[in-house]
């Protein structure tokens, strides 16, 4: 355990941020899974809404620095490709 006051504060802040990051990443994963489930069922109207929700969560995470902006762009692109391929079939 740290002895210096500033180091103790950094440990607390790191713990808080880690918990927030886990929460945000978990929400993104859940949104993606719901989207993929809707595509699997062939429910494309719902999938479009869920894609919008997932994209919103991904953009917020990238803006807050939870995930890198390129990671966010890649995730959104892959989700769009999944929807477009499924809708074409």
N, CA, C and O atoms as CSV, one atom per row, in Angstrom:
chain,resi,resn,atom,element,x,y,z
A,1,UNK,N,N,0.850,-1.183,0.000
A,1,UNK,CA,C,0.000,0.000,0.000
A,1,UNK,C,C,0.891,1.241,0.000
A,1,UNK,O,O,1.949,1.272,0.629
A,2,UNK,N,N,0.437,2.250,-0.717
A,2,UNK,CA,C,1.193,3.490,-0.832
A,2,UNK,C,C,1.157,4.274,0.475
A,2,UNK,O,O,0.184,4.209,1.226
A,3,UNK,N,N,2.227,5.013,0.732
A,3,UNK,CA,C,2.311,5.843,1.927
A,3,UNK,C,C,2.065,7.317,1.629
A,3,UNK,O,O,1.632,8.074,2.498
A,4,UNK,N,N,2.344,7.711,0.402
A,4,UNK,CA,C,2.230,9.117,0.023
A,4,UNK,C,C,0.768,9.439,-0.294
A,4,UNK,O,O,0.061,8.658,-0.931
A,5,UNK,N,N,0.340,10.621,0.173
A,5,UNK,CA,C,-1.065,11.011,0.030
A,5,UNK,C,C,-1.515,11.036,-1.434
A,5,UNK,O,O,-2.612,10.572,-1.748
A,6,UNK,N,N,-0.696,11.561,-2.317
A,6,UNK,CA,C,-1.067,11.636,-3.729
A,6,UNK,C,C,-1.143,10.249,-4.358
A,6,UNK,O,O,-1.979,10.003,-5.228
A,7,UNK,N,N,-0.271,9.343,-3.918
A,7,UNK,CA,C,-0.298,7.981,-4.446
A,7,UNK,C,C,-1.550,7.249,-3.978
A,7,UNK,O,O,-2.130,6.464,-4.728
A,8,UNK,N,N,-1.964,7.502,-2.748
A,8,UNK,CA,C,-3.197,6.905,-2.228
A,8,UNK,C,C,-4.391,7.386,-3.048
A,8,UNK,O,O,-5.279,6.604,-3.389
A,9,UNK,N,N,-4.400,8.681,-3.361
A,9,UNK,CA,C,-5.482,9.246,-4.161
A,9,UNK,C,C,-5.490,8.626,-5.559
A,9,UNK,O,O,-6.556,8.308,-6.087
A,10,UNK,N,N,-4.335,8.455,-6.149
A,10,UNK,CA,C,-4.253,7.873,-7.492
A,10,UNK,C,C,-4.811,6.449,-7.491
A,10,UNK,O,O,-5.489,6.042,-8.434
A,11,UNK,N,N,-4.522,5.691,-6.421
A,11,UNK,CA,C,-5.036,4.331,-6.321
A,11,UNK,C,C,-6.563,4.344,-6.274
A,11,UNK,O,O,-7.214,3.537,-6.939
A,12,UNK,N,N,-7.133,5.259,-5.488
A,12,UNK,CA,C,-8.592,5.357,-5.395
A,12,UNK,C,C,-9.202,5.720,-6.742
A,12,UNK,O,O,-10.191,5.122,-7.166
A,13,UNK,N,N,-8.609,6.697,-7.408
A,13,UNK,CA,C,-9.131,7.152,-8.700
A,13,UNK,C,C,-9.021,6.042,-9.735
A,13,UNK,O,O,-9.934,5.850,-10.539
A,14,UNK,N,N,-7.915,5.314,-9.722
A,14,UNK,CA,C,-7.738,4.214,-10.661
A,14,UNK,C,C,-8.810,3.154,-10.456
A,14,UNK,O,O,-9.345,2.612,-11.423
A,15,UNK,N,N,-9.121,2.858,-9.201
A,15,UNK,CA,C,-10.155,1.867,-8.892
A,15,UNK,C,C,-11.509,2.318,-9.419
A,15,UNK,O,O,-12.237,1.526,-10.017
A,16,UNK,N,N,-11.852,3.583,-9.203
A,16,UNK,CA,C,-13.127,4.132,-9.663
A,16,UNK,C,C,-13.214,4.077,-11.183
A,16,UNK,O,O,-14.233,3.664,-11.738
A,17,UNK,N,N,-12.143,4.495,-11.854
A,17,UNK,CA,C,-12.141,4.498,-13.318
A,17,UNK,C,C,-12.201,3.092,-13.885
A,17,UNK,O,O,-12.864,2.853,-14.895
A,18,UNK,N,N,-11.514,2.165,-13.244
A,18,UNK,CA,C,-11.535,0.775,-13.701
A,18,UNK,C,C,-12.948,0.218,-13.629
A,18,UNK,O,O,-13.403,-0.458,-14.552
A,19,UNK,N,N,-13.641,0.501,-12.529
A,19,UNK,CA,C,-15.021,0.034,-12.387
A,19,UNK,C,C,-15.925,0.652,-13.446
A,19,UNK,O,O,-16.774,-0.029,-14.020
A,20,UNK,N,N,-15.738,1.948,-13.704
A,20,UNK,CA,C,-16.553,2.611,-14.732
A,20,UNK,C,C,-16.269,2.009,-16.107
A,20,UNK,O,O,-17.190,1.747,-16.880
A,21,UNK,N,N,-14.988,1.793,-16.403
A,21,UNK,CA,C,-14.623,1.224,-17.699
A,21,UNK,C,C,-15.222,-0.162,-17.883
A,21,UNK,O,O,-15.704,-0.489,-18.968
A,22,UNK,N,N,-15.199,-0.985,-16.827
A,22,UNK,CA,C,-15.792,-2.321,-16.901
A,22,UNK,C,C,-17.282,-2.228,-17.194
A,22,UNK,O,O,-17.813,-2.987,-18.005
A,23,UNK,N,N,-17.947,-1.298,-16.531
A,23,UNK,CA,C,-19.380,-1.122,-16.705
A,23,UNK,C,C,-19.706,-0.720,-18.145
A,23,UNK,O,O,-20.635,-1.253,-18.751
A,24,UNK,N,N,-18.940,0.215,-18.679
A,24,UNK,CA,C,-19.187,0.698,-20.041
A,24,UNK,C,C,-18.915,-0.409,-21.058
A,24,UNK,O,O,-19.699,-0.614,-21.984
A,25,UNK,N,N,-17.798,-1.123,-20.881
A,25,UNK,CA,C,-17.463,-2.202,-21.812
A,25,UNK,C,C,-18.505,-3.307,-21.764
A,25,UNK,O,O,-18.853,-3.884,-22.794
A,26,UNK,N,N,-19.001,-3.599,-20.579
A,26,UNK,CA,C,-20.025,-4.620,-20.432
A,26,UNK,C,C,-21.310,-4.192,-21.141
A,26,UNK,O,O,-21.964,-5.012,-21.785
A,27,UNK,N,N,-21.667,-2.938,-21.028
A,27,UNK,CA,C,-22.867,-2.424,-21.700
A,27,UNK,C,C,-22.721,-2.529,-23.217
A,27,UNK,O,O,-23.681,-2.854,-23.915
A,28,UNK,N,N,-21.526,-2.254,-23.720
A,28,UNK,CA,C,-21.275,-2.366,-25.164
A,28,UNK,C,C,-21.435,-3.814,-25.605
A,28,UNK,O,O,-22.092,-4.093,-26.608
A,29,UNK,N,N,-20.834,-4.734,-24.858
A,29,UNK,CA,C,-20.920,-6.151,-25.216
A,29,UNK,C,C,-22.364,-6.636,-25.198
A,29,UNK,O,O,-22.776,-7.399,-26.072
A,30,UNK,N,N,-23.125,-6.201,-24.213
A,30,UNK,CA,C,-24.529,-6.592,-24.115
A,30,UNK,C,C,-25.317,-6.059,-25.310
A,30,UNK,O,O,-26.133,-6.777,-25.889
A,31,UNK,N,N,-25.075,-4.810,-25.674
A,31,UNK,CA,C,-25.778,-4.213,-26.813
A,31,UNK,C,C,-25.440,-4.954,-28.106
A,31,UNK,O,O,-26.313,-5.171,-28.947
A,32,UNK,N,N,-24.189,-5.337,-28.261
A,32,UNK,CA,C,-23.771,-6.062,-29.460
A,32,UNK,C,C,-24.432,-7.437,-29.500
A,32,UNK,O,O,-24.891,-7.879,-30.553
A,33,UNK,N,N,-24.480,-8.110,-28.354
A,33,UNK,CA,C,-25.105,-9.436,-28.309
A,33,UNK,C,C,-26.594,-9.360,-28.627
A,33,UNK,O,O,-27.120,-10.227,-29.325
A,34,UNK,N,N,-27.278,-8.336,-28.127
A,34,UNK,CA,C,-28.702,-8.161,-28.429
A,34,UNK,C,C,-28.904,-7.914,-29.920
A,34,UNK,O,O,-29.831,-8.452,-30.525
A,35,UNK,N,N,-28.029,-7.095,-30.511
A,35,UNK,CA,C,-28.092,-6.814,-31.944
A,35,UNK,C,C,-27.901,-8.092,-32.749
A,35,UNK,O,O,-28.663,-8.371,-33.675
A,36,UNK,N,N,-26.877,-8.867,-32.392
A,36,UNK,CA,C,-26.596,-10.105,-33.127
A,36,UNK,C,C,-27.739,-11.108,-32.983
A,36,UNK,O,O,-28.059,-11.832,-33.926
A,37,UNK,N,N,-28.353,-11.147,-31.801
A,37,UNK,CA,C,-29.493,-12.046,-31.597
A,37,UNK,C,C,-30.663,-11.647,-32.492
A,37,UNK,O,O,-31.335,-12.510,-33.057
A,38,UNK,N,N,-30.905,-10.353,-32.623
A,38,UNK,CA,C,-31.993,-9.873,-33.483
A,38,UNK,C,C,-31.721,-10.220,-34.945
A,38,UNK,O,O,-32.637,-10.591,-35.679
A,39,UNK,N,N,-30.467,-10.100,-35.365
A,39,UNK,CA,C,-30.109,-10.440,-36.748
A,39,UNK,C,C,-30.291,-11.937,-36.972
A,39,UNK,O,O,-30.784,-12.353,-38.021
A,40,UNK,N,N,-29.894,-12.748,-35.991
A,40,UNK,CA,C,-30.048,-14.210,-36.093
A,40,UNK,C,C,-31.516,-14.594,-36.298
A,40,UNK,O,O,-31.835,-15.485,-37.085
A,41,UNK,N,N,-32.402,-13.903,-35.572
A,41,UNK,CA,C,-33.833,-14.207,-35.663
A,41,UNK,C,C,-34.444,-13.675,-36.958
A,41,UNK,O,O,-35.550,-14.064,-37.332
A,42,UNK,N,N,-33.722,-12.783,-37.641
A,42,UNK,CA,C,-34.244,-12.194,-38.863
A,42,UNK,C,C,-35.127,-10.991,-38.613
A,42,UNK,O,O,-35.867,-10.562,-39.498
A,43,UNK,N,N,-35.055,-10.449,-37.418
A,43,UNK,CA,C,-35.852,-9.282,-37.043
A,43,UNK,C,C,-35.053,-8.017,-37.373
A,43,UNK,O,O,-34.397,-7.446,-36.502
A,44,UNK,N,N,-35.112,-7.583,-38.635
A,44,UNK,CA,C,-34.231,-6.518,-39.112
A,44,UNK,C,C,-34.661,-5.129,-38.639
A,44,UNK,O,O,-33.819,-4.245,-38.480
A,45,UNK,N,N,-35.946,-4.931,-38.417
A,45,UNK,CA,C,-36.389,-3.635,-37.905
A,45,UNK,C,C,-35.843,-3.408,-36.505
A,45,UNK,O,O,-35.345,-2.328,-36.187
A,46,UNK,N,N,-35.942,-4.431,-35.678
A,46,UNK,CA,C,-35.395,-4.331,-34.326
A,46,UNK,C,C,-33.873,-4.236,-34.373
A,46,UNK,O,O,-33.270,-3.524,-33.571
A,47,UNK,N,N,-33.252,-4.951,-35.309
A,47,UNK,CA,C,-31.795,-4.939,-35.425
A,47,UNK,C,C,-31.286,-3.543,-35.768
A,47,UNK,O,O,-30.234,-3.129,-35.281
A,48,UNK,N,N,-32.024,-2.818,-36.599
A,48,UNK,CA,C,-31.607,-1.455,-36.950
A,48,UNK,C,C,-31.622,-0.545,-35.725
A,48,UNK,O,O,-30.726,0.277,-35.530
A,49,UNK,N,N,-32.656,-0.709,-34.907
A,49,UNK,CA,C,-32.749,0.088,-33.677
A,49,UNK,C,C,-31.612,-0.289,-32.730
A,49,UNK,O,O,-30.978,0.582,-32.133
A,50,UNK,N,N,-31.360,-1.579,-32.597
A,50,UNK,CA,C,-30.292,-2.045,-31.704
A,50,UNK,C,C,-28.913,-1.649,-32.223
A,50,UNK,O,O,-28.000,-1.400,-31.435
A,51,UNK,N,N,-28.758,-1.591,-33.550
A,51,UNK,CA,C,-27.488,-1.125,-34.121
A,51,UNK,C,C,-27.259,0.335,-33.761
A,51,UNK,O,O,-26.146,0.732,-33.416
A,52,UNK,N,N,-28.311,1.121,-33.842
A,52,UNK,CA,C,-28.214,2.532,-33.472
A,52,UNK,C,C,-27.822,2.678,-32.004
A,52,UNK,O,O,-26.972,3.500,-31.663
A,53,UNK,N,N,-28.442,1.882,-31.140
A,53,UNK,CA,C,-28.137,1.921,-29.698
A,53,UNK,C,C,-26.694,1.501,-29.429
A,53,UNK,O,O,-25.988,2.141,-28.650
A,54,UNK,N,N,-26.265,0.425,-30.078
A,54,UNK,CA,C,-24.897,-0.055,-29.887
A,54,UNK,C,C,-23.895,0.983,-30.387
A,54,UNK,O,O,-22.878,1.226,-29.737
A,55,UNK,N,N,-24.174,1.591,-31.532
A,55,UNK,CA,C,-23.276,2.609,-32.075
A,55,UNK,C,C,-23.166,3.802,-31.131
A,55,UNK,O,O,-22.089,4.370,-30.947
A,56,UNK,N,N,-24.291,4.169,-30.541
A,56,UNK,CA,C,-24.298,5.279,-29.594
A,56,UNK,C,C,-23.415,4.964,-28.383
A,56,UNK,O,O,-22.613,5.796,-27.958
A,57,UNK,N,N,-23.569,3.766,-27.838
A,57,UNK,CA,C,-22.759,3.370,-26.686
A,57,UNK,C,C,-21.279,3.306,-27.040
A,57,UNK,O,O,-20.428,3.712,-26.249
A,58,UNK,N,N,-20.977,2.798,-28.226
A,58,UNK,CA,C,-19.588,2.702,-28.672
A,58,UNK,C,C,-18.984,4.091,-28.840
A,58,UNK,O,O,-17.846,4.330,-28.435
A,59,UNK,N,N,-19.742,5.005,-29.437
A,59,UNK,CA,C,-19.250,6.378,-29.616
A,59,UNK,C,C,-18.998,7.061,-28.270
A,59,UNK,O,O,-17.995,7.755,-28.104
A,60,UNK,N,N,-19.902,6.865,-27.315
A,60,UNK,CA,C,-19.715,7.458,-25.992
A,60,UNK,C,C,-18.465,6.904,-25.311
A,60,UNK,O,O,-17.710,7.644,-24.682
A,61,UNK,N,N,-18.259,5.606,-25.443
A,61,UNK,CA,C,-17.081,4.988,-24.824
A,61,UNK,C,C,-15.801,5.532,-25.446
A,61,UNK,O,O,-14.818,5.774,-24.744
A,62,UNK,N,N,-15.813,5.722,-26.754
A,62,UNK,CA,C,-14.629,6.257,-27.429
A,62,UNK,C,C,-14.389,7.704,-27.024
A,62,UNK,O,O,-13.243,8.118,-26.848
A,63,UNK,N,N,-15.454,8.471,-26.877
A,63,UNK,CA,C,-15.325,9.875,-26.499
A,63,UNK,C,C,-14.747,10.011,-25.089
A,63,UNK,O,O,-13.989,10.939,-24.809
A,64,UNK,N,N,-15.110,9.084,-24.208
A,64,UNK,CA,C,-14.630,9.143,-22.833
A,64,UNK,C,C,-13.280,8.467,-22.655
A,64,UNK,O,O,-12.703,8.506,-21.568
A,65,UNK,N,N,-12.771,7.845,-23.716
A,65,UNK,CA,C,-11.459,7.222,-23.643
A,65,UNK,C,C,-11.471,5.813,-23.088
A,65,UNK,O,O,-10.419,5.267,-22.758
A,66,UNK,N,N,-12.656,5.215,-22.981
A,66,UNK,CA,C,-12.733,3.842,-22.479
A,66,UNK,C,C,-12.184,2.882,-23.521
A,66,UNK,O,O,-11.457,1.944,-23.194
A,67,UNK,N,N,-12.538,3.124,-24.785
A,67,UNK,CA,C,-11.957,2.363,-25.887
A,67,UNK,C,C,-11.349,3.353,-26.886
A,67,UNK,O,O,-11.724,4.525,-26.914
A,68,UNK,N,N,-10.422,2.878,-27.690
A,68,UNK,CA,C,-9.760,3.733,-28.670
A,68,UNK,C,C,-10.713,4.045,-29.822
A,68,UNK,O,O,-11.588,3.240,-30.142
A,69,UNK,N,N,-10.544,5.195,-30.437
A,69,UNK,CA,C,-11.462,5.606,-31.500
A,69,UNK,C,C,-11.418,4.651,-32.692
A,69,UNK,O,O,-12.439,4.431,-33.344
A,70,UNK,N,N,-10.255,4.086,-32.979
A,70,UNK,CA,C,-10.168,3.124,-34.086
A,70,UNK,C,C,-10.885,1.828,-33.728
A,70,UNK,O,O,-11.505,1.204,-34.589
A,71,UNK,N,N,-10.805,1.422,-32.475
A,71,UNK,CA,C,-11.530,0.244,-32.007
A,71,UNK,C,C,-13.033,0.480,-32.159
A,71,UNK,O,O,-13.764,-0.411,-32.591
A,72,UNK,N,N,-13.483,1.666,-31.808
A,72,UNK,CA,C,-14.899,2.011,-31.934
A,72,UNK,C,C,-15.336,1.963,-33.399
A,72,UNK,O,O,-16.389,1.412,-33.721
A,73,UNK,N,N,-14.534,2.533,-34.268
A,73,UNK,CA,C,-14.869,2.552,-35.694
A,73,UNK,C,C,-14.928,1.131,-36.248
A,73,UNK,O,O,-15.808,0.806,-37.045
A,74,UNK,N,N,-13.994,0.292,-35.827
A,74,UNK,CA,C,-13.963,-1.097,-36.293
A,74,UNK,C,C,-15.193,-1.864,-35.827
A,74,UNK,O,O,-15.790,-2.610,-36.604
A,75,UNK,N,N,-15.577,-1.686,-34.560
A,75,UNK,CA,C,-16.759,-2.369,-34.029
A,75,UNK,C,C,-18.014,-1.945,-34.801
A,75,UNK,O,O,-18.810,-2.789,-35.211
A,76,UNK,N,N,-18.183,-0.644,-34.994
A,76,UNK,CA,C,-19.365,-0.138,-35.693
A,76,UNK,C,C,-19.414,-0.643,-37.134
A,76,UNK,O,O,-20.480,-0.997,-37.639
A,77,UNK,N,N,-18.268,-0.672,-37.782
A,77,UNK,CA,C,-18.199,-1.130,-39.158
A,77,UNK,C,C,-18.582,-2.601,-39.260
A,77,UNK,O,O,-19.331,-2.992,-40.155
A,78,UNK,N,N,-18.070,-3.408,-38.349
A,78,UNK,CA,C,-18.373,-4.837,-38.376
A,78,UNK,C,C,-19.855,-5.102,-38.122
A,78,UNK,O,O,-20.442,-5.998,-38.729
A,79,UNK,N,N,-20.449,-4.334,-37.236
A,79,UNK,CA,C,-21.879,-4.493,-36.968
A,79,UNK,C,C,-22.698,-4.124,-38.206
A,79,UNK,O,O,-23.670,-4.803,-38.539
A,80,UNK,N,N,-22.306,-3.059,-38.876
A,80,UNK,CA,C,-23.020,-2.641,-40.080
A,80,UNK,C,C,-22.897,-3.702,-41.177
A,80,UNK,O,O,-23.859,-3.969,-41.898
A,81,UNK,N,N,-21.729,-4.296,-41.298
A,81,UNK,CA,C,-21.523,-5.351,-42.300
A,81,UNK,C,C,-22.415,-6.557,-41.985
A,81,UNK,O,O,-23.010,-7.146,-42.887
A,82,UNK,N,N,-22.504,-6.918,-40.701
A,82,UNK,CA,C,-23.359,-8.045,-40.308
A,82,UNK,C,C,-24.805,-7.778,-40.721
A,82,UNK,O,O,-25.468,-8.646,-41.291
A,83,UNK,N,N,-25.284,-6.577,-40.431
A,83,UNK,CA,C,-26.672,-6.242,-40.775
A,83,UNK,C,C,-26.884,-6.234,-42.283
A,83,UNK,O,O,-27.879,-6.770,-42.770
A,84,UNK,N,N,-25.967,-5.636,-43.022
A,84,UNK,CA,C,-26.111,-5.542,-44.472
A,84,UNK,C,C,-26.083,-6.914,-45.141
A,84,UNK,O,O,-26.853,-7.166,-46.068
A,85,UNK,N,N,-25.203,-7.804,-44.678
A,85,UNK,CA,C,-25.134,-9.153,-45.256
A,85,UNK,C,C,-26.400,-9.933,-44.946
A,85,UNK,O,O,-26.926,-10.629,-45.815
A,86,UNK,N,N,-26.895,-9.826,-43.722
A,86,UNK,CA,C,-28.086,-10.566,-43.341
A,86,UNK,C,C,-29.318,-10.040,-44.077
A,86,UNK,O,O,-30.178,-10.817,-44.491
A,87,UNK,N,N,-29.397,-8.731,-44.235
A,87,UNK,CA,C,-30.553,-8.140,-44.933
A,87,UNK,C,C,-30.545,-8.480,-46.423
A,87,UNK,O,O,-31.602,-8.585,-47.046
A,88,UNK,N,N,-29.355,-8.652,-46.989
A,88,UNK,CA,C,-29.246,-8.968,-48.419
A,88,UNK,C,C,-29.702,-10.385,-48.711
A,88,UNK,O,O,-30.159,-10.671,-49.817
A,89,UNK,N,N,-29.585,-11.265,-47.747
A,89,UNK,CA,C,-29.960,-12.683,-47.960
A,89,UNK,C,C,-31.417,-12.933,-47.786
A,89,UNK,O,O,-31.869,-14.068,-47.934
